């Protein structure tokens, strides 16, 4: 009697808001998605499935609804309704989207569900193990704001999530030590095994980026990220205005990214008459980011205490480009690259301005930080630190 082929492992991956179908088409041709500087997590997921000969069902909340099937992969863009909702509607939306994932699991019958944070409230997924599905949450942001006491609603959600992190999941993937500590705290010190990972990059993306212009004319400060108040972009505008009053227009701010506050920021810069050296570029793809990094002298990450920062990949990207970073402990990436960073107290607008002036005026200090960048880069190129490798380790443990 002929041996039948073993049943393939089936993995459902709730991937967050990315264009996972677009990424797949690049991946199929052996390419990284050029819309991102780092190696995408969905691309790493496809690699893991290929390595394990597993079937993958990827669900993304990308804004354009689409369904795609190719070989071992089923990929769906399932937009999240009321994506920018707040209050009760936000929580309803989180629960409702999670229920949709549960129904997909009932239909497709995966062995394992890997779920990115932001997809649903974690406690909603506690039902999946009763359906025979092992759950692996992937956390890219902290569970709560690091320096702000939990609200009543956040305390309730944290209590509901406690069972999930102690008994409802099989393992936990986390993007930083800060997230791991909060998972342990939420679980009362009894969380399921935690596997940490770092963002992963290709050397080719940063090869050829020249050292910073030694003439410092102008001295370029680069911000990359969501254009939102909680990311500190209006604090940067205040710094630019202060520099302008002091006649320091030789320091130029380049702002890259999109978000709900982009037009407000542009208008405010124009009204303040600093828009000639406070330039909002909008979204930049990978080639454009290479150009921006090549022009910059310093990367600034002024994320405020109002945000649940999980790692902040821009810090790693600045380091890989050989540019010192100015940020605060709100950014968990700080603990991985501290020698190459000028640390400022959270929300300290004047402190950020003073750090920039020190890097500009003290060439020896600047060069010390720039050289430190070279010493901490390797961890972000090493595949053994990647999300994909952490996921493989989890799957090996399960199998």
C-alpha positions as CSV (number, residue, x, y, z in Angstrom):
1,X,0.0,0.0,0.0
2,X,1.5,3.4,-1.0
3,X,2.3,5.9,1.7
4,X,-0.1,8.8,1.6
5,X,1.4,12.3,1.7
6,X,1.5,13.8,5.2
7,X,-1.1,16.6,5.8
8,X,0.4,20.0,5.3
9,X,0.6,22.4,8.2
10,X,-2.0,25.2,7.8
11,X,-1.2,28.6,9.2
12,X,-3.6,31.6,9.2
13,X,-1.8,34.9,9.5
14,X,-3.6,38.1,10.3
15,X,-1.0,40.5,9.0
16,X,-2.3,44.0,10.0
17,X,-2.9,46.8,7.4
18,X,-0.2,46.1,4.8
19,X,-0.7,45.4,1.1
20,X,0.1,41.7,1.4
21,X,-1.0,40.8,-2.1
22,X,1.4,43.4,-3.6
23,X,4.2,42.1,-1.3
24,X,3.4,38.5,-2.5
25,X,3.8,39.4,-6.1
26,X,7.2,40.8,-5.5
27,X,8.1,37.9,-3.3
28,X,7.1,35.4,-6.0
29,X,9.7,37.1,-8.3
30,X,12.4,36.8,-5.6
31,X,12.1,40.5,-4.7
32,X,11.5,42.5,-1.6
33,X,8.6,44.9,-1.6
34,X,10.1,48.3,-2.6
35,X,7.5,50.3,-0.7
36,X,9.2,49.3,2.5
37,X,12.8,49.8,3.7
38,X,12.8,46.7,5.9
39,X,12.0,43.2,4.9
40,X,8.2,43.0,5.3
41,X,6.7,40.6,7.8
42,X,4.4,39.2,5.2
43,X,7.4,38.4,3.0
44,X,9.0,36.6,5.9
45,X,5.8,34.7,6.5
46,X,5.8,33.5,2.8
47,X,9.4,32.4,3.3
48,X,8.5,30.4,6.4
49,X,5.6,28.7,4.7
50,X,7.8,27.8,1.7
51,X,10.5,26.4,4.1
52,X,8.0,24.3,6.0
53,X,5.9,23.4,2.9
54,X,2.9,24.8,4.8
55,X,-0.3,26.2,3.5
56,X,-0.8,29.9,4.4
57,X,-4.0,32.0,4.6
58,X,-3.0,35.7,5.0
59,X,-5.7,38.2,5.9
60,X,-4.8,41.9,5.9
61,X,-6.9,44.9,6.7
62,X,-5.6,46.8,3.7
63,X,-8.0,49.4,2.5
64,X,-8.8,47.9,-0.9
65,X,-10.8,44.7,-0.7
66,X,-9.3,41.8,-2.7
67,X,-9.1,38.0,-2.7
68,X,-6.2,36.1,-4.2
69,X,-5.3,32.4,-4.4
70,X,-2.0,30.9,-5.7
71,X,-0.7,27.5,-5.0
72,X,-0.1,27.0,-1.3
73,X,-1.3,30.6,-0.4
74,X,-4.7,32.2,0.0
75,X,-4.4,35.9,0.5
76,X,-7.2,38.3,1.3
77,X,-7.5,42.1,1.8
78,X,-10.3,42.5,4.3
79,X,-10.7,46.2,5.1
80,X,-11.5,47.1,8.7
81,X,-14.7,49.1,8.9
82,X,-14.5,52.4,11.0
83,X,-10.7,52.0,11.0
84,X,-10.2,55.5,12.6
85,X,-13.0,55.1,15.1
86,X,-12.5,56.0,18.7
87,X,-14.3,55.3,22.0
88,X,-17.0,52.6,22.1
89,X,-17.0,52.3,18.3
90,X,-13.3,51.5,18.3
91,X,-13.7,48.6,20.8
92,X,-16.8,47.3,18.9
93,X,-14.8,47.4,15.7
94,X,-11.9,45.4,17.3
95,X,-14.2,42.7,18.6
96,X,-16.2,42.5,15.4
97,X,-13.0,42.1,13.3
98,X,-11.8,39.4,15.7
99,X,-15.1,37.5,15.3
100,X,-14.6,37.6,11.5
101,X,-11.2,36.0,12.0
102,X,-12.8,33.3,14.2
103,X,-15.3,32.5,11.4
104,X,-12.4,32.3,8.9
105,X,-10.7,29.8,11.2
106,X,-13.8,27.7,11.4
107,X,-14.1,27.6,7.6
108,X,-10.4,27.2,6.7
109,X,-9.4,25.1,9.7
110,X,-5.9,26.2,10.4
111,X,-3.6,24.4,12.8
112,X,-2.1,27.7,13.9
113,X,-3.2,31.4,13.8
114,X,-0.5,34.0,13.9
115,X,-2.2,37.4,14.7
116,X,-0.6,40.8,14.6
117,X,-1.5,43.4,17.2
118,X,-4.1,45.9,16.2
119,X,-6.2,43.2,14.5
120,X,-8.5,42.6,17.5
121,X,-8.5,42.6,21.3
122,X,-6.5,39.6,22.4
123,X,-9.1,38.2,24.7
124,X,-11.4,37.7,21.7
125,X,-9.0,35.0,20.3
126,X,-9.2,32.9,23.5
127,X,-12.0,30.9,21.9
128,X,-9.6,29.6,19.1
129,X,-7.8,26.9,21.2
130,X,-11.2,25.4,22.0
131,X,-11.6,25.0,18.2
132,X,-8.3,23.2,17.9
133,X,-6.3,26.3,16.7
134,X,-3.1,27.2,18.4
135,X,-2.7,31.0,18.7
136,X,0.5,33.0,18.4
137,X,0.1,36.7,18.9
138,X,2.7,39.0,17.3
139,X,3.1,42.2,19.2
140,X,4.7,45.2,17.4
141,X,3.5,47.9,19.9
142,X,3.4,47.9,23.7
143,X,0.2,46.9,25.4
144,X,-0.2,50.3,27.0
145,X,1.6,53.6,27.1
146,X,4.8,53.3,29.0
147,X,4.7,56.5,31.1
148,X,0.9,57.1,31.4
149,X,-1.3,55.4,34.0
150,X,-3.8,53.0,32.5
151,X,-7.4,54.3,32.0
152,X,-10.3,52.4,33.4
153,X,-11.0,50.9,30.0
154,X,-7.4,49.9,29.5
155,X,-7.4,48.2,33.0
156,X,-10.5,46.2,32.1
157,X,-9.0,45.1,28.7
158,X,-5.7,44.2,30.4
159,X,-7.6,42.0,32.9
160,X,-9.5,40.3,30.1
161,X,-6.2,39.8,28.2
162,X,-4.6,38.1,31.3
163,X,-6.2,34.7,30.6
164,X,-5.1,34.9,26.9
165,X,-1.4,35.5,27.7
166,X,-1.4,32.8,30.4
167,X,-3.5,30.1,28.8
168,X,-5.1,31.2,25.6
169,X,-2.1,31.4,23.4
170,X,0.8,28.9,22.6
171,X,3.7,31.5,22.5
172,X,4.1,35.2,22.0
173,X,6.2,37.1,19.5
174,X,7.4,40.5,20.6
175,X,9.3,43.3,18.9
176,X,11.2,44.5,21.9
177,X,12.1,44.0,25.6
178,X,9.6,46.7,26.6
179,X,6.7,44.7,25.0
180,X,8.0,41.4,26.6
181,X,8.0,43.1,30.1
182,X,4.4,44.3,29.6
183,X,3.2,40.9,28.5
184,X,4.7,39.3,31.6
185,X,3.1,42.0,33.8
186,X,-0.3,41.5,32.1
187,X,0.0,37.8,32.7
188,X,1.1,38.2,36.3
189,X,4.5,36.7,35.5
190,X,3.0,33.5,34.1
191,X,2.9,34.3,30.3
192,X,3.4,31.7,27.7
193,X,6.9,31.5,26.1
194,X,8.1,34.8,24.6
195,X,10.2,35.0,21.5
196,X,11.7,38.4,20.7
197,X,12.6,39.6,17.2
198,X,14.2,42.6,15.5
199,X,13.3,44.3,12.2
200,X,15.4,42.8,9.4
201,X,17.1,44.6,6.6
202,X,19.1,43.9,3.4
203,X,22.7,45.3,3.2
204,X,22.0,46.2,-0.4
205,X,19.4,48.9,0.7
206,X,22.1,50.8,2.7
207,X,25.2,50.0,0.6
208,X,26.3,53.0,-1.3
209,X,24.8,55.6,1.1
210,X,27.7,58.0,1.5
211,X,28.8,59.4,4.9
212,X,27.2,62.7,5.9
213,X,28.3,65.9,4.2
214,X,31.1,67.2,6.4
215,X,30.4,70.8,5.4
216,X,27.1,70.8,7.4
217,X,25.6,73.3,5.0
218,X,22.8,72.9,5.7
219,X,22.7,70.5,8.7
220,X,19.8,68.2,7.8
221,X,17.6,66.7,10.5
222,X,15.4,63.9,9.1
223,X,12.0,62.7,10.6
224,X,10.4,59.6,9.1
225,X,7.1,58.2,10.3
226,X,3.4,58.9,10.8
227,X,2.5,62.5,10.7
228,X,0.5,62.6,13.9
229,X,0.6,64.8,17.0
230,X,1.6,61.8,19.2
231,X,4.7,61.3,17.0
232,X,6.0,64.7,18.1
233,X,6.0,66.4,14.7
234,X,4.6,69.6,16.0
235,X,7.3,69.6,18.7
236,X,9.8,69.6,15.7
237,X,7.9,72.6,14.3
238,X,8.4,74.4,17.6
239,X,12.1,73.7,17.5
240,X,12.3,75.0,13.9
241,X,10.5,78.2,14.9
242,X,12.8,78.7,17.9
243,X,15.9,78.1,15.7
244,X,14.5,80.6,13.2
245,X,14.1,83.3,15.9
246,X,17.7,82.7,16.8
247,X,18.8,83.1,13.2
248,X,19.6,79.3,12.9
249,X,18.2,78.7,9.5
250,X,21.3,76.6,8.7
251,X,19.5,73.6,10.3
252,X,17.0,72.1,8.0
253,X,14.2,69.7,8.9
254,X,13.0,67.1,6.3
255,X,9.7,65.4,7.2
256,X,8.8,62.2,5.5
257,X,5.5,60.3,5.9
258,X,1.8,60.6,5.8
259,X,-0.9,60.9,8.4
260,X,-4.0,62.8,9.5
261,X,-1.9,65.8,10.6
262,X,0.2,66.2,7.4
263,X,-1.7,69.1,5.9
264,X,-2.1,70.8,9.3
265,X,1.6,70.6,9.8
266,X,2.4,72.0,6.3
267,X,0.0,74.9,6.9
268,X,1.4,75.6,10.3
269,X,4.9,75.7,8.8
270,X,3.8,78.1,6.1
271,X,2.0,80.3,8.6
272,X,5.1,80.4,10.8
273,X,7.3,81.2,7.7
274,X,9.7,78.3,8.3
275,X,8.5,76.2,5.4
276,X,11.7,76.9,3.4
277,X,13.7,74.9,6.0
278,X,10.9,72.7,7.4
279,X,9.9,70.7,4.4
280,X,7.1,68.1,4.5
281,X,7.7,65.5,1.7
282,X,4.8,63.1,2.3
283,X,5.2,59.4,1.6
284,X,8.6,58.2,0.4
285,X,9.2,54.7,-1.0
286,X,12.5,52.8,-0.6
287,X,14.6,54.5,-3.3
288,X,13.3,57.9,-2.0
289,X,14.2,57.0,1.5
290,X,17.7,56.0,0.4
291,X,18.1,59.5,-1.0
292,X,16.7,61.2,2.1
293,X,19.0,59.1,4.4
294,X,21.9,60.0,2.2
295,X,21.3,63.7,2.6
296,X,20.6,63.6,6.3
297,X,23.1,64.3,9.1
298,X,20.8,63.2,12.0
299,X,17.6,61.2,12.5
300,X,15.2,62.5,15.0
301,X,12.4,60.4,16.7
302,X,10.5,62.6,19.1
303,X,7.6,60.2,19.8
304,X,5.6,61.5,22.8
305,X,4.4,59.5,25.8
306,X,0.9,59.5,24.3
307,X,1.9,56.6,21.9
308,X,2.4,52.9,22.4
309,X,5.7,52.6,20.6
310,X,6.9,49.0,20.2
311,X,10.3,49.4,18.7
312,X,10.5,52.1,16.1
313,X,12.2,50.9,12.9
314,X,13.3,54.3,11.9
315,X,15.9,54.2,14.7
316,X,17.4,51.1,13.1
317,X,17.2,52.6,9.7
318,X,19.1,55.7,10.8
319,X,21.8,53.6,12.5
320,X,22.2,51.4,9.3
321,X,22.6,54.6,7.3
322,X,25.4,55.7,9.7
323,X,23.3,58.6,11.1
324,X,23.2,59.4,14.8
325,X,19.7,59.3,16.3
326,X,18.0,61.7,18.7
327,X,15.2,60.1,20.7
328,X,13.9,59.3,24.2
329,X,13.1,56.2,26.2
330,X,9.6,56.2,24.8
331,X,11.3,54.5,21.9
332,X,12.2,50.9,22.9
333,X,14.8,50.7,20.1
334,X,17.0,52.9,22.3
335,X,18.1,50.0,24.5
336,X,19.5,48.2,21.4
337,X,21.5,51.0,20.0
338,X,22.1,53.4,23.0
339,X,25.8,54.2,22.1
340,X,24.7,55.7,18.8
341,X,21.8,57.7,20.2
342,X,21.6,61.1,22.0
343,X,18.9,60.4,24.6
344,X,16.5,63.2,25.6
345,X,13.8,63.1,28.3
346,X,10.4,62.2,26.9
347,X,8.3,65.2,25.7
348,X,11.2,67.6,26.3
349,X,11.0,70.0,23.3
350,X,13.9,72.1,24.5
351,X,16.0,69.0,25.1
352,X,15.5,67.8,21.6
353,X,16.6,71.2,20.3
354,X,19.7,71.2,22.6
355,X,20.7,67.7,21.4
356,X,20.5,68.8,17.7
357,X,22.7,71.9,18.5
358,X,25.3,69.8,20.3
359,X,25.5,67.4,17.4
360,X,25.9,70.3,15.0
361,X,28.4,72.3,17.0
362,X,30.5,69.5,18.5
363,X,32.1,67.7,15.6
364,X,34.0,65.2,17.9
365,X,30.7,64.3,19.7
366,X,29.0,63.9,16.3
367,X,31.7,61.7,15.0
368,X,31.7,59.6,18.2
369,X,28.0,58.9,17.7
370,X,28.4,58.2,14.0
371,X,31.2,55.7,14.6
372,X,29.0,54.0,17.2
373,X,26.4,53.4,14.5
374,X,28.8,51.1,12.7
375,X,29.3,49.0,15.9
376,X,25.6,48.2,16.4
377,X,24.4,47.6,12.8
378,X,25.0,43.8,12.5
379,X,22.0,42.8,14.6
380,X,19.6,44.2,12.1
381,X,21.2,42.2,9.2
382,X,21.3,38.9,11.0
383,X,18.4,36.6,9.9
384,X,18.6,34.7,13.2
385,X,17.2,37.9,14.9
386,X,14.3,38.2,12.4
387,X,10.6,37.8,12.9
388,X,10.6,34.9,10.4
389,X,13.2,33.0,12.4
390,X,11.3,33.6,15.7
391,X,8.2,32.3,14.0
392,X,10.1,29.2,12.9
393,X,11.3,28.6,16.4
394,X,7.7,28.8,17.7
395,X,6.5,26.4,15.0
396,X,9.3,23.9,15.8
397,X,8.3,24.0,19.4
398,X,4.6,23.4,18.5
399,X,5.4,20.5,16.2
